[in-house]
Amino acid sequence: KPIVSRMPFILVGPAHNLAYLRSYGFKTFDRWIDESYDNIVDPVERMHAIGRVLLDISNRSLDDLQVMLCEMQEVLDHNYNRFYSQEFLNYCWDELINNLQAVIQAP
């Protein structure tokens, strides 16, 4: 949802989700926020790290946040365009077909 709304995001999920998203050709916000939480395997520790990221963002001034959002525009536009690209659609279809074939052929 944030990608199609051209909004920055912090991905709360299993470890390495940001890396997986990058493998699809999307960009993330490591230039502006500490994304090291993505490498933390322990879910409790990862949530604490995400909390620290949110605290850091909430402690920034409105002027700093506005500047940061303006600086992020290229990434936000890239992700939006990538999401709606034929290349990404083809990639998703290929992945779906490969995954279904693997399940069908599994013993």
Protein Blocks (a to p, Z undefined) as FASTA:
>chain_A
ZZmnopacdddddehklmmmmmnopacfklmmccklmmpmblmlmmmmmmmmmmmmmmpc
fklmmmmmmmmmmmmmmmmmmmmpmklmmmmmmmmmmmmmmmmmpZZ
